[in-house]
Amino acid sequence: MIEIPSALEGKTFRLYKLEQELKPLGYVIGGNWDYDHGSFDYKIDDEVGYQFLRVPFEAVDGQLDSNGTTVKLGCPYLLSHKYQIGVDDHAHIGNLSASFNQFAEPQDPDAQIPEKYINIGKILVKELENHLLQ
């Protein structure tokens, strides 16, 4: 994980409006959200796993599944997840199990991030600042 300091950190937005601004730019709400926090993720590449920029946020008022919720952005950071090639040793066989365990476990959930992705991440954060703070 590599943090990218940003003028966005600490800024507040209505979640719905923020989502409408970020989706056309390629950001999605990450699957790791909870009722009081979550993140927008931008997939940079999927070279031997995937590399992405994550922009975390937390609810300032209300819960994320409520209308009109305001969120505060945290410090953006880069993540790299490297997945093992081949069959997952911990996958279970069976129809019910297969519906939940269909993906390989990360070989390295916090893999080293190549320099080229650090530069791309900095550019993406700058573009995001220009888009949201103008």
DSSP file with accessible surface (Angstrom, degrees, kcal/mol):
  #  RESIDUE AA STRUCTURE BP1 BP2  ACC     N-H-->O    O-->H-N    N-H-->O    O-->H-N    TCO  KAPPA ALPHA  PHI   PSI    X-CA   Y-CA   Z-CA
    1    1 A M              0   0  104      0, 0.0     2,-0.5     0, 0.0    78,-0.2   0.000 360.0 360.0 360.0 130.5    0.0    0.0    0.0
    2    2 A I  E     -A   78   0A  60     76,-1.7    76,-2.7     2,-0.0     2,-0.2  -0.976 360.0-141.8-128.2 116.6    1.3    3.4   -1.0
    3    3 A E  E     -A   77   0A 119     -2,-0.5    74,-0.3    74,-0.3    72,-0.0  -0.501   6.6-156.9 -74.6 145.2   -0.5    6.6    0.1
    4    4 A I        -     0   0   11     72,-3.0    -1,-0.0    -2,-0.2    -2,-0.0  -0.924  20.8-131.5-122.4 100.9   -0.7    9.5   -2.3
    5    5 A P        +     0   0  108      0, 0.0     2,-0.3     0, 0.0    70,-0.0  -0.203  35.3 179.8 -53.6 142.3   -1.3   12.7   -0.4
    6    6 A S    >   -     0   0   17      1,-0.1     3,-1.2   123,-0.0   120,-0.0  -0.997  46.2-127.3-149.5 149.9   -4.1   14.7   -1.9
    7    7 A A  T 3  S+     0   0   58     -2,-0.3    -1,-0.1     1,-0.2     4,-0.1   0.622 107.1  71.5 -68.3 -12.6   -6.0   18.0   -1.4
    8    8 A L  T >   +     0   0    0      2,-0.1     3,-2.3   117,-0.1    65,-0.4   0.754  69.8 109.9 -74.4 -24.5   -9.1   15.7   -1.5
    9    9 A E  T <  S+     0   0  105     -3,-1.2    65,-0.2     1,-0.3     3,-0.1  -0.303  88.4  10.7 -60.1 126.1   -8.4   14.3    2.0
   10   10 A G  T 3  S+     0   0   41     63,-3.3    -1,-0.3     1,-0.3     2,-0.1   0.294  94.8 131.9  89.2  -8.5  -10.9   15.6    4.5
   11   11 A K    <   -     0   0   99     -3,-2.3    62,-2.6    62,-0.1     2,-0.3  -0.485  47.9-139.5 -75.9 146.0  -13.2   17.1    1.8
   12   12 A T  E     +B   72   0A  80     60,-0.2     2,-0.3    -2,-0.1    60,-0.2  -0.846  25.2 167.1-111.6 147.1  -16.9   16.2    2.1
   13   13 A F  E     -B   71   0A  44     58,-2.2    58,-3.1    -2,-0.3     2,-0.4  -0.980  44.7 -97.0-147.0 154.9  -19.4   15.4   -0.6
   14   14 A R  E  >  -B   70   0A 127     -2,-0.3     4,-2.7    56,-0.2    56,-0.3  -0.632  37.5-134.2 -70.5 130.5  -22.9   14.0   -0.9
   15   15 A L  H  > S+     0   0   16     54,-2.9     4,-2.8    -2,-0.4     5,-0.2   0.908 102.1  51.6 -58.2 -43.8  -22.3   10.3   -1.6
   16   16 A Y  H  > S+     0   0  161     53,-0.4     4,-2.2     1,-0.2    -1,-0.2   0.941 112.9  44.5 -60.7 -46.5  -24.8   10.1   -4.5
   17   17 A K  H  > S+     0   0  121      2,-0.2     4,-1.9     1,-0.2    -1,-0.2   0.916 113.0  51.8 -65.2 -41.4  -23.3   13.1   -6.3
   18   18 A L  H  X S+     0   0    1     -4,-2.7     4,-2.4     1,-0.2     5,-0.2   0.927 109.7  49.5 -61.4 -43.2  -19.8   11.8   -5.7
   19   19 A E  H  X S+     0   0   40     -4,-2.8     4,-2.4     1,-0.2    -1,-0.2   0.911 109.3  51.9 -63.2 -40.7  -20.8    8.5   -7.2
   20   20 A Q  H  < S+     0   0   93     -4,-2.2    -1,-0.2     1,-0.2    -2,-0.2   0.834 113.4  45.7 -65.5 -30.8  -22.4   10.2  -10.2
   21   21 A E  H  < S+     0   0   57     -4,-1.9     4,-0.3    -5,-0.2    -2,-0.2   0.861 117.8  41.0 -77.2 -37.5  -19.1   12.2  -10.7
   22   22 A L  H ><>S+     0   0    2     -4,-2.4     5,-2.0    -5,-0.2     3,-0.9   0.813  99.4  68.5 -88.1 -32.5  -16.7    9.2  -10.3
   23   23 A K  G ><5S+     0   0  106     -4,-2.4     3,-1.9     1,-0.3    -1,-0.2   0.919  98.3  51.8 -56.8 -45.5  -18.5    6.4  -12.2
   24   24 A P  G 3 5S+     0   0  106      0, 0.0    -1,-0.3     0, 0.0    -2,-0.1   0.769 106.0  57.6 -64.2 -19.2  -18.0    8.0  -15.7
   25   25 A L  G < 5S-     0   0   71     -3,-0.9    -2,-0.2    -4,-0.3    -3,-0.1   0.493 128.2 -97.1 -86.1  -5.4  -14.3    8.3  -14.8
   26   26 A G  T < 5S+     0   0   41     -3,-1.9    17,-0.5    -4,-0.4     2,-0.3   0.495  79.2 134.8 104.4   6.5  -14.0    4.5  -14.2
   27   27 A Y      < -     0   0    7     -5,-2.0    -1,-0.3    15,-0.1     2,-0.3  -0.641  30.6-171.3 -89.4 146.8  -14.4    4.4  -10.5
   28   28 A V  E     -C   41   0A  86     13,-2.2    13,-3.4    -2,-0.3     2,-0.5  -0.942  34.8-100.5-130.3 153.3  -16.6    1.9   -8.7
   29   29 A I  E     -C   40   0A  51     -2,-0.3    11,-0.3    11,-0.2     4,-0.1  -0.651  49.7-118.1 -73.0 123.2  -17.6    1.5   -5.1
   30   30 A G    >   -     0   0    4      9,-3.0     3,-0.9    -2,-0.5     9,-0.3  -0.237  12.5-120.4 -63.5 152.3  -15.4   -1.2   -3.7
   31   31 A G  T 3  S+     0   0   81      1,-0.3    -1,-0.1     7,-0.1    -2,-0.1   0.518 102.5  76.3 -71.7  -3.8  -16.9   -4.4   -2.4
   32   32 A N  T 3   +     0   0   73      7,-0.1    -1,-0.3     2,-0.0    -2,-0.1   0.165  67.2 131.2 -96.1  21.1  -15.4   -3.8    1.1
   33   33 A W    <   -     0   0  117     -3,-0.9     5,-0.3     6,-0.1     2,-0.2  -0.301  33.1-173.1 -73.7 157.6  -18.0   -1.1    2.1
   34   34 A D        -     0   0   78      3,-3.5     3,-0.2    -2,-0.0    30,-0.2  -0.737  46.1 -83.8-132.7-174.3  -19.8   -1.1    5.4
   35   35 A Y  S    S+     0   0  116     -2,-0.2    29,-2.4     1,-0.2    30,-0.2   0.753 127.2  29.9 -70.7 -21.1  -22.6    1.1    6.7
   36   36 A D  S    S+     0   0   94      1,-0.2    23,-2.8    27,-0.2     2,-0.3   0.484 125.5  22.2-117.8  -3.5  -20.2    3.8    7.9
   37   37 A H  E     + D   0  58A  83     21,-0.3    -3,-3.5    -3,-0.2     2,-0.3  -0.990  55.6 142.2-157.4 162.1  -17.2    3.6    5.5
   38   38 A G  E     - D   0  57A   5     19,-2.3    19,-2.7    -2,-0.3     2,-0.3  -0.906  30.0-118.5-172.5-161.4  -16.2    2.4    2.0
   39   39 A S  E     - D   0  56A   2     -9,-0.3    -9,-3.0    17,-0.3     2,-0.5  -0.992  10.9-126.8-158.2 156.0  -14.0    3.3   -0.9
   40   40 A F  E     -CD  29  55A   0     15,-2.4    15,-3.1    -2,-0.3     2,-0.4  -0.922  32.8-158.0-101.6 132.9  -14.1    4.1   -4.6
   41   41 A D  E     -CD  28  54A  21    -13,-3.4   -13,-2.2    -2,-0.5     2,-0.5  -0.929  13.3-165.4-116.8 139.9  -11.7    1.9   -6.6
   42   42 A Y  E     - D   0  53A  65     11,-2.6    11,-2.4    -2,-0.4     2,-0.6  -0.982  20.4-138.6-122.1 114.4  -10.1    2.6  -10.0
   43   43 A K  E     + D   0  52A 125     -2,-0.5     9,-0.3   -17,-0.5     3,-0.1  -0.640  22.9 178.3 -76.2 117.8   -8.6   -0.5  -11.6
   44   44 A I  E     -     0   0A  33      7,-2.5     2,-0.3    -2,-0.6     8,-0.2   0.895  62.0 -23.4 -85.7 -45.9   -5.2    0.5  -13.1
   45   45 A D  E     - D   0  51A  50      6,-1.7     6,-2.6     2,-0.1    -1,-0.3  -0.974  39.9-141.9-160.1 164.8   -4.1   -2.8  -14.5
   46   46 A D    >   +     0   0   98     -2,-0.3     3,-0.7     4,-0.3     2,-0.7  -0.148  43.5 150.1-128.4  40.6   -4.6   -6.6  -14.0
   47   47 A E  T 3  S-     0   0   91      1,-0.3     3,-0.1     4,-0.0    -2,-0.1  -0.634  84.8 -23.4 -77.1 110.9   -1.0   -7.7  -14.6
   48   48 A V  T 3  S-     0   0   85     -2,-0.7     2,-0.4     1,-0.2    -1,-0.3   0.962 144.4 -16.9  47.8  62.6   -0.5  -10.8  -12.5
   49   49 A G  S <  S-     0   0   17     -3,-0.7     2,-0.3    33,-0.2    33,-0.2  -0.908 106.8 -67.1 112.8-141.0   -3.3   -9.9  -10.2
   50   50 A Y  E     - E   0  81A  68     31,-2.6    31,-2.8    -2,-0.4     2,-0.4  -0.999  28.5-153.8-152.3 153.1   -4.5   -6.3  -10.2
   51   51 A Q  E     +DE  45  80A  10     -6,-2.6    -7,-2.5    -2,-0.3    -6,-1.7  -0.981  26.7 167.7-122.8 134.0   -3.3   -2.8   -9.3
   52   52 A F  E     -DE  43  79A   8     27,-2.4    27,-2.5    -2,-0.4     2,-0.5  -0.985  36.3-122.6-148.7 157.2   -5.8   -0.1   -8.3
   53   53 A L  E     -DE  42  78A   0    -11,-2.4   -11,-2.6    -2,-0.3     2,-0.5  -0.871  30.4-160.3 -94.6 130.0   -6.2    3.3   -6.8
   54   54 A R  E     -DE  41  77A  32     23,-3.2    23,-2.4    -2,-0.5   -13,-0.2  -0.962  10.9-167.1-116.1 132.0   -8.4    3.3   -3.7
   55   55 A V  E     -D   40   0A   2    -15,-3.1   -15,-2.4    -2,-0.5    20,-0.1  -0.925  19.2-154.0-116.5 101.1  -10.1    6.5   -2.4
   56   56 A P  E     -D   39   0A  29      0, 0.0    18,-3.1     0, 0.0     2,-0.3  -0.367  14.8-179.0 -76.7 154.6  -11.5    5.7    1.0
   57   57 A F  E     -DF  38  73A   8    -19,-2.7   -19,-2.3    16,-0.3     2,-0.3  -0.980  13.2-155.1-146.8 158.4  -14.5    7.6    2.6
   58   58 A E  E     -DF  37  72A  97     14,-2.0    14,-2.8    -2,-0.3   -21,-0.3  -0.983  31.1-102.5-134.9 147.9  -16.5    7.6    5.8
   59   59 A A  E     - F   0  71A  21    -23,-2.8    12,-0.3    -2,-0.3     3,-0.1  -0.486  27.0-175.3 -69.7 133.2  -20.0    8.6    6.5
   60   60 A V  E    S+     0   0A  84     10,-3.4     2,-0.4     1,-0.4    11,-0.2   0.763  78.0  12.6 -95.0 -37.2  -20.3   12.0    8.2
   61   61 A D  E    S- F   0  70A  72      9,-1.2     9,-0.7     2,-0.0    -1,-0.4  -0.998 120.4  -8.5-141.0 135.6  -24.0   11.9    8.6
   62   62 A G  S    S-     0   0   57     -2,-0.4     2,-0.3    -3,-0.1     6,-0.1  -0.207  90.0 -62.2  77.7-168.7  -26.3    8.9    8.2
   63   63 A Q    >   -     0   0   99      4,-0.1     3,-2.3     1,-0.1   -27,-0.2  -0.814  43.6-108.9-116.6 158.4  -25.3    5.5    6.8
   64   64 A L  T 3  S+     0   0   18    -29,-2.4     5,-0.1    -2,-0.3   -29,-0.1   0.751 117.5  54.8 -61.9 -25.0  -24.1    4.7    3.4
   65   65 A D  T 3  S+     0   0   92    -30,-0.2    -1,-0.3     2,-0.1     2,-0.3   0.352  93.4  93.6 -91.2   9.8  -27.4    3.0    2.4
   66   66 A S  S X  S-     0   0   55     -3,-2.3     3,-1.0     1,-0.1     2,-0.2  -0.725  83.2-105.2-100.7 150.5  -29.4    6.1    3.3
   67   67 A N  T 3  S+     0   0  171     -2,-0.3    -4,-0.1     1,-0.2    -2,-0.1  -0.483 100.9  18.0 -69.7 140.8  -30.5    8.9    1.0
   68   68 A G  T 3  S+     0   0   44      1,-0.2    -1,-0.2    -2,-0.2     2,-0.1   0.602  81.3 164.5  78.9  12.8  -28.6   12.1    1.3
   69   69 A T    <   -     0   0    5     -3,-1.0   -54,-2.9    -6,-0.2     2,-0.4  -0.404  27.1-145.6 -67.6 136.2  -25.6   10.8    3.2
   70   70 A T  E     -BF  14  61A  22     -9,-0.7   -10,-3.4   -56,-0.3    -9,-1.2  -0.851  16.4-164.5-100.4 138.4  -22.5   13.0    3.3
   71   71 A V  E     -BF  13  59A   0    -58,-3.1   -58,-2.2    -2,-0.4     2,-0.5  -0.898  14.0-140.7-123.6 154.4  -19.1   11.4    3.2
   72   72 A K  E     -BF  12  58A  83    -14,-2.8   -14,-2.0    -2,-0.3   -60,-0.2  -0.955  24.5-128.8-112.9 129.7  -15.6   12.6    4.0
   73   73 A L  E     - F   0  57A   4    -62,-2.6   -63,-3.3    -2,-0.5   -16,-0.3  -0.522  19.0-154.9 -79.7 145.3  -12.7   11.4    1.8
   74   74 A G        -     0   0   23    -18,-3.1   -63,-0.1   -65,-0.2    -1,-0.1  -0.312  43.0 -59.5-100.3-169.3   -9.6    9.9    3.2
   75   75 A C        -     0   0   11     -2,-0.1    -1,-0.1   -66,-0.1   -21,-0.1  -0.601  56.8-123.9 -77.1 123.1   -6.1    9.7    1.7
   76   76 A P        -     0   0    0      0, 0.0   -72,-3.0     0, 0.0     2,-0.3  -0.307  35.6-178.2 -62.6 151.2   -6.0    7.9   -1.6
   77   77 A Y  E     -AE   3  54A  39    -23,-2.4   -23,-3.2   -74,-0.3     2,-0.4  -0.987  25.4-118.9-150.6 159.4   -3.6    5.0   -1.9
   78   78 A L  E     -AE   2  53A   3    -76,-2.7   -76,-1.7    -2,-0.3     2,-0.3  -0.803  27.1-172.9 -98.2 140.9   -2.4    2.3   -4.3
   79   79 A L  E     - E   0  52A  17    -27,-2.5   -27,-2.4    -2,-0.4     2,-0.4  -0.971   9.2-163.9-130.4 148.7   -2.9   -1.4   -3.7
   80   80 A S  E     - E   0  51A   4     -2,-0.3    31,-2.1    31,-0.3     2,-0.5  -0.990   3.1-169.2-133.3 122.7   -1.6   -4.4   -5.6
   81   81 A H  E     - E   0  50A  31    -31,-2.8   -31,-2.6    -2,-0.4     2,-0.6  -0.967   7.0-160.0-111.5 120.0   -3.1   -7.8   -5.2
   82   82 A K  E     -G  108   0B  81     26,-2.5    26,-2.4    -2,-0.5    25,-2.0  -0.888  10.4-154.0-101.5 124.8   -1.1  -10.7   -6.7
   83   83 A Y  E     -G  106   0B  63     -2,-0.6     2,-0.1    23,-0.3    22,-0.1  -0.741  19.3-110.5-100.9 145.8   -3.1  -13.8   -7.3
   84   84 A Q        -     0   0   50     21,-1.0     2,-0.4    -2,-0.3    20,-0.1  -0.415  31.4-122.7 -70.2 145.0   -1.8  -17.3   -7.4
   85   85 A I  S    S+     0   0  157     -2,-0.1     2,-0.2     2,-0.1    -1,-0.1  -0.737  73.4  12.8 -89.4 137.0   -1.9  -19.0  -10.8
   86   86 A G  S    S-     0   0   60     -2,-0.4     2,-0.2     2,-0.0    18,-0.0  -0.630 109.0  -4.4 102.1-156.7   -3.7  -22.3  -11.0
   87   87 A V        -     0   0  123     -2,-0.2     2,-0.5     1,-0.1    -2,-0.1  -0.498  67.0-117.9 -82.1 139.5   -6.1  -24.0   -8.7
   88   88 A D    >   -     0   0   18     -2,-0.2     3,-1.4     1,-0.2    -1,-0.1  -0.636  16.5-148.9 -75.6 122.1   -6.9  -22.5   -5.3
   89   89 A D  T 3  S+     0   0  132     -2,-0.5    -1,-0.2     1,-0.3    -2,-0.0   0.726  95.8  48.6 -64.8 -21.1   -5.7  -25.0   -2.6
   90   90 A H  T 3  S+     0   0  114      2,-0.1    -1,-0.3    15,-0.0     2,-0.1   0.337  81.9 118.1-105.1   6.5   -8.5  -23.9   -0.3
   91   91 A A    <   -     0   0   45     -3,-1.4     2,-0.4    11,-0.0     7,-0.1  -0.467  55.9-139.1 -72.7 146.5  -11.4  -24.0   -2.7
   92   92 A H        -     0   0  122      5,-0.2     2,-0.3    -2,-0.1     9,-0.1  -0.837  10.5-127.0-109.0 147.4  -14.2  -26.4   -1.8
   93   93 A I        +     0   0  174     -2,-0.4     2,-0.2     4,-0.1     4,-0.1  -0.672  60.6  79.3 -95.4 144.5  -16.1  -28.5   -4.3
   94   94 A G  S  > S-     0   0   34     -2,-0.3     4,-3.0     1,-0.1     5,-0.2  -0.413  80.1 -95.6 134.0 149.9  -19.8  -28.5   -4.5
   95   95 A N  H  > S+     0   0  156      2,-0.2     4,-1.4     1,-0.2    -1,-0.1   0.921 121.2  42.6 -61.5 -48.7  -22.6  -26.4   -6.0
   96   96 A L  H  > S+     0   0  133      1,-0.2     4,-0.6     2,-0.2     3,-0.4   0.959 118.8  45.0 -64.7 -47.2  -23.4  -24.4   -3.0
   97   97 A S  H >> S+     0   0   29      1,-0.2     4,-2.6     2,-0.2     3,-1.3   0.899 108.1  58.0 -63.0 -39.8  -19.7  -23.9   -2.0
   98   98 A A  H 3< S+     0   0   46     -4,-3.0    -1,-0.2     1,-0.3    -2,-0.2   0.838  97.2  62.0 -62.8 -30.7  -18.7  -23.1   -5.6
   99   99 A S  H 3< S+     0   0   64     -4,-1.4    -1,-0.3    -3,-0.4    -2,-0.2   0.767 117.0  29.8 -68.7 -21.1  -21.1  -20.2   -5.6
  100  100 A F  H << S+     0   0  154     -3,-1.3     3,-0.3    -4,-0.6    -2,-0.2   0.727 122.0  47.5-104.1 -31.3  -19.2  -18.5   -2.8
  101  101 A N     <  +     0   0   69     -4,-2.6    -2,-0.1     1,-0.2    -1,-0.1  -0.284  69.2 122.8-109.2  49.4  -15.6  -19.8   -3.4
  102  102 A Q        +     0   0  129     -2,-0.2     2,-0.3    -3,-0.2    -1,-0.2   0.596  58.3  70.5 -89.7  -9.6  -15.2  -19.2   -7.1
  103  103 A F  S    S-     0   0  156     -3,-0.3     2,-0.1     1,-0.0    -3,-0.0  -0.828  84.3-109.4-112.0 150.0  -12.1  -16.9   -6.9
  104  104 A A        -     0   0   32     -2,-0.3    -2,-0.1     1,-0.1     3,-0.1  -0.398  37.1-110.7 -70.0 146.8   -8.5  -17.8   -6.1
  105  105 A E        -     0   0   90      1,-0.1   -21,-1.0    -2,-0.1    -1,-0.1  -0.491  43.7 -92.5 -73.2 148.9   -7.2  -16.5   -2.8
  106  106 A P  E     -G   83   0B  52      0, 0.0   -23,-0.3     0, 0.0    -1,-0.1  -0.394  24.1-155.8 -63.1 135.8   -4.6  -13.8   -3.1
  107  107 A Q  E    S+     0   0B 117    -25,-2.0   -24,-0.2     1,-0.3    -2,-0.0   0.857  94.7   6.8 -73.5 -38.5   -1.0  -15.1   -3.1
  108  108 A D  E >   -G   82   0B  67    -26,-2.4   -26,-2.5     1,-0.1     3,-0.9  -0.813  66.9-172.3-145.4  98.7    0.1  -11.7   -1.9
  109  109 A P  T 3  S+     0   0   71      0, 0.0   -29,-0.2     0, 0.0    -1,-0.1   0.621  91.2  38.3 -71.5 -10.4   -2.8   -9.3   -0.9
  110  110 A D  T 3  S+     0   0   89    -31,-0.1   -29,-0.2   -28,-0.1     3,-0.1  -0.406  86.1 171.6-133.8  58.2   -0.3   -6.4   -0.4
  111  111 A A    <   -     0   0   10    -31,-2.1   -31,-0.3    -3,-0.9     2,-0.1  -0.205  43.6 -85.4 -68.1 159.0    2.2   -7.0   -3.2
  112  112 A Q        -     0   0  177      1,-0.1    -1,-0.1   -33,-0.1   -33,-0.0  -0.368  42.4-130.3 -63.8 142.6    4.9   -4.6   -4.1
  113  113 A I        -     0   0   13     -3,-0.1     5,-0.1   -35,-0.1    -1,-0.1  -0.859  18.7-125.9-102.0 119.5    3.8   -1.8   -6.5
  114  114 A P    >>  -     0   0   51      0, 0.0     3,-1.3     0, 0.0     4,-1.2  -0.266  24.3-113.0 -61.5 149.5    6.0   -1.3   -9.6
  115  115 A E  H 3> S+     0   0  123      1,-0.3     4,-2.1     2,-0.2     3,-0.4   0.841 113.2  63.4 -53.3 -38.0    7.2    2.3  -10.1
  116  116 A K  H 3> S+     0   0  109      1,-0.2     4,-1.8     2,-0.2    -1,-0.3   0.863 103.3  48.8 -60.6 -32.5    5.1    2.8  -13.3
  117  117 A Y  H <> S+     0   0    4     -3,-1.3     4,-2.6     2,-0.2    -1,-0.2   0.814 105.5  57.4 -77.4 -27.9    1.9    2.3  -11.2
  118  118 A I  H  X S+     0   0   21     -4,-1.2     4,-2.2    -3,-0.4    -2,-0.2   0.944 109.1  45.8 -64.7 -45.5    3.0    4.8   -8.6
  119  119 A N  H  X S+     0   0   76     -4,-2.1     4,-2.0     2,-0.2    -2,-0.2   0.914 113.1  49.4 -63.7 -42.1    3.4    7.5  -11.3
  120  120 A I  H  X S+     0   0   66     -4,-1.8     4,-2.7    -5,-0.2    -1,-0.2   0.921 109.6  52.9 -62.4 -42.6    0.0    6.5  -12.8
  121  121 A G  H  X S+     0   0    0     -4,-2.6     4,-2.4     1,-0.2    -2,-0.2   0.909 107.8  50.2 -59.8 -42.2   -1.6    6.7   -9.4
  122  122 A K  H  X S+     0   0  113     -4,-2.2     4,-2.2     2,-0.2    -1,-0.2   0.906 111.5  48.7 -63.7 -40.3   -0.2   10.3   -8.8
  123  123 A I  H  X S+     0   0   97     -4,-2.0     4,-2.6     2,-0.2    -2,-0.2   0.921 110.8  50.7 -64.7 -43.9   -1.6   11.3  -12.2
  124  124 A L  H  X S+     0   0   13     -4,-2.7     4,-2.4     2,-0.2    -2,-0.2   0.901 110.1  49.4 -62.0 -40.6   -5.0    9.8  -11.4
  125  125 A V  H  X S+     0   0    3     -4,-2.4     4,-2.7     2,-0.2    -1,-0.2   0.926 110.7  50.1 -65.7 -41.8   -5.2   11.6   -8.1
  126  126 A K  H  X S+     0   0  117     -4,-2.2     4,-2.5     1,-0.2    -2,-0.2   0.925 111.6  48.5 -61.7 -43.7   -4.3   14.9   -9.7
  127  127 A E  H  X S+     0   0  111     -4,-2.6     4,-2.2     2,-0.2    -1,-0.2   0.898 111.2  50.8 -62.4 -39.8   -7.0   14.4  -12.3
  128  128 A L  H  X S+     0   0    2     -4,-2.4     4,-2.8     2,-0.2     5,-0.3   0.918 109.7  49.7 -64.8 -43.5   -9.5   13.5   -9.6
  129  129 A E  H  X S+     0   0   22     -4,-2.7     4,-2.7     1,-0.2    -2,-0.2   0.935 111.6  48.9 -59.0 -47.4   -8.5   16.7   -7.7
  130  130 A N  H  X S+     0   0   81     -4,-2.5     4,-0.5     1,-0.2    -1,-0.2   0.880 114.8  45.8 -60.7 -37.9   -9.0   18.8  -10.8
  131  131 A H  H  < S+     0   0   79     -4,-2.2    -2,-0.2    -5,-0.2    -1,-0.2   0.914 122.4  32.5 -72.5 -43.6  -12.4   17.1  -11.5
  132  132 A L  H  < S+     0   0   25     -4,-2.8    -2,-0.2     1,-0.2    -3,-0.2   0.748 120.8  45.5 -90.3 -24.2  -13.8   17.4   -8.0
  133  133 A L  H  <        0   0   67     -4,-2.7    -1,-0.2    -5,-0.3    -3,-0.1   0.366 360.0 360.0-104.0   4.5  -12.3   20.6   -6.7
  134  134 A Q     <        0   0  179     -4,-0.5    -4,-0.0    -5,-0.2     0, 0.0  -0.661 360.0 360.0 -93.9 360.0  -12.9   22.8   -9.7
